[in-house]
């Protein structure tokens, strides 16, 4: 047999492994050079990602060459890779080279990156310590825990737990063709587009995890490492987190019939998916709902580009698809042909009547925007706040719908001879009589202890100088405002988030503290606090509020009403990994110019 024929008949394989290093890897350039040289010399193709925290590798080639690669890694870097789980599987040559190219298996890519897996694309989530990751369970242990609904872990668990819940750390398109199912264990499917969406789901569904034993799994294990650490970083009630060591791949090797795993394991190489001896199909065609689990045609959602399952028959009918997540938010695709094939541009039409140019032509149904409840500042009202935020609403119109309400505490009409208060009258140095110009009613979320609730009818003259720190004495009235806002949420909700300005921001923070007490009426997902300050939060520790938050305020003395120090103090009550701070160079306003508005949009897109 000639050498060429021998090489062509050699069995192919795929190698997956990752390793979190302790201490961190110092010389990444040297390690990158090794991978470039070693893989090139062995004819190995695929992806290698290197970061100070470790490595993540998916490569393919001849099985014997992959074994040589493992030997070299352990020989030259034994300290770093000691105990690494090298997952080596045989496979056939790629059938579709386009698929292989898309998966990165027609070339070698070695890159130095900031982190091995991206837990948060927007930097909102602070990367947890990998040392806090959940305990590894072998495939057999994981199977037995599912079989007994967690009874095997009762004795060894750090603290007692209520029940076992199974959490899939993969993306929606992966779970649609295969997942674990156990009759006695509740399964939680976050239905995320990408891994960086998972922390947001965990934050919003923390009560489903608190006090329970959480079993996590993913394809090969690396995503569970960081996600389990993120859950455990939440503290009391989140101690019992376990992960399937080696992921679904190791489990299916141990249980060739699939065990509790039904369907196929989605993989990020030219194999596309790997099944067990149980050939039942759990996937369904997006359009006709017939059994189907083949992603080899690489059909994608027209809007978000996520992979979708479309059977061969349905692929002939249309070339545009809407994934279930985009459909959930009201997006609809339809064929719109404009211009000839040789047109350099077509026209993108929206049902709002706005026209955009582009090669692809789509008809979009109404989009489901984020609904944000807006809380005005002290001595303001919904109408005036809506006017002041009109520019913000315009800039965010594609992302959010702003809803405005009056606070429940009605304030008296007051004027001061030397300094006319309020934005509805003109000032005059010798103005000693009540203003004659009509003024809209003003409201507050919090009031002073000596405040007398009464309807504002006549103007009241005040003789004392205006106290710029009066907002610090407005500490009463929370319960009435809380009750009012609960009714607003019940009758007009749900709301995805809350935006508070000045005293409205102080009220928003108090709502977050109330939400932390598991108040079922407060189910918002994020908050935005502009020119905010802390009132009545003394019972909360720094970093104790875990609701994702955006803090916007003027720095360097620009805001003459609320000092930036008070806004920073308010931000300190929110968990570092869940908060974003935008310091602008203007005053007591919500900025709508770049780069600040772009940062606001970036924060909001996390929740769309």
Steps between C-alpha positions, in 0.01 A plus 500: 500500500642837404559768763238725334233228513584423864459865597169535316355201688608615846209551738397857569420644841385803698674610820337729757656617823516799727695585810470782751850573622606581854710708522413693179708442189764772471654452157207464262710590198729203564201267537343638181826435314496140624145441376573658162812289454368172642161502326647610167764230505237236582250626245237583763225753430250677723484759778739572785415774750752611760443730796679569828239278669569198276438340160204379294579274204294330227713350225474220246723281286644151490436313825866406537605865452249613761647246743848640420368848577374387842838342576680824408267715712549280807875470447570871455233653724433231758442753781232687308320197353521255786159339550359630169213299349602446137183399313608318185241352263531336159300641209464490124641751255286813463214438255430868439807722483286813535380373836857413596609850400222661703603295803863603457632161391660592170776705664684545829408796718712572808393812688579666831175622657392680816297205634436142388122529494314831493264509796392857420536665162437849644720487809194526725580175681816475704687179420478272807794313644532163330596354837134550597377267224259220584630156597564258215285189470616214280261370237403209726450727803295744294283213372445361849406842640238539226378146562450563871383863461794619708477265797864398454612861563298561816777389734788681329331826400648812670152592626164329479299558182135484398522310172719435197468718189678430174644808323608490136784749443481476120323713241148449371599350164708237681224400738249463216668182372604342830469539877487316829159385618432335834144431620574605859714807436387842379691615191575871448571610143609868488439511119791738441639608163855510630692412813539864605119516543511237776591731794197717426277191509660389827443844653135503391434142612706489818201387707473183290855417608512631857487224760515223241768261383597615151636246253660667197614362168631616163678348199846442644501669839668837453183710499385342826824595674439873474119486522502285814750739659269790414205330671702414812631857519147608593559370852257343746249270336721432199760268655382171347615521138640200314615452141536206264874441462595461135155613391252313286782346299637304796149405610413351160826308495402348835138442395499411127122461506469864607395435860304801615621703200246499220582593141834623366787695647567816295874546441700791360688315229422347162319205661221748593342257747569164663225254586466188714374154404151633568410654165182678612483859373384770742561799274223652287492701181442866575229528232310170482586352844595164351778306675831639379840558661748561216684834504725410205317739264596785738168684476495811718256750644466798268528743793744367761682241281450219753488150354148367440366157407329504161428168329587439136143541378451834674833632375354501150214730595679800649847626564417715803438369849426641845633312799270441797672772705455767233144380445438536873590867471267561208732478201355365177683434173336508160638508148510846345661519159611846392720569203677259271775256588765740377385787720777609729249576773146410594281676755426387852141589597368520853133508591566833668543650155873560546714395209856372510722384219667162483531191282264285709129589489280406793158586627505529878201473725478711813799451729460426868703772668623519855238669719659737750309668781635851555503667844537880497692710750378700800248778420455371146220309329460242226425760233804718569729199531372362171580832338848514647575145381354538151847496346586184695176332389577587140853357521369180660186457289625181334584343836257624762159642580505752786198511732452797735296528822443766766629426848226460766604786733351829376708806592376852579549795266775710659684816405786695645514877453869530431538168323190382325493122525371265234551487128151624414543871597749769411730629769496858625707662776207703637217250452311503831152391389393149393566416135205550271615251239338157537724210591459127464491291814830369634567171674757308703590139578648586840414790732629664818387360838295815571328494161121550515319321222243733342373597158687790341256783428647834610854631483698496824771753575821374660746733666789268583789467254496202270704210643692327220529188719129474576479171312699336779219573746226358276494156659130424550221380274663188357219259590239711323720529191577127509132410518425739216773359275388143568155592375654667194699184423193282555269709282741622231792257516704305460800733475844380398676777687469816705665835426523748786623859493629678814249412775347253254839326497503488881154340485623255236781386730248443779295287262811292430545447874135394521545270198793334680245391762334289229200728461298328223345830386840637398617295203702758304828381349719811517512857627646828372577768759585851382638765739404269781570494874443256783216542750402246767748238374703487819381145574653372178867414466716622215461276197192327644251606230534261206255648250690598181540877520617795292610815687520825303619823661703815443857490622743773602239729654291522183182405687447785750189342653616144574869456570668223304624362832141428602435327167812287545385413851169380357683288241708338774192326638473301176708192431817592314452232237143613420541877482615737227600861568488782245655830613423787264623861478160671525274604786172378652381333180486168317753537215390393152811570295784260416673323658256495794188401305695219335592365843135514607398307188773244561364439850141465376590259219599249764130461582351492149 
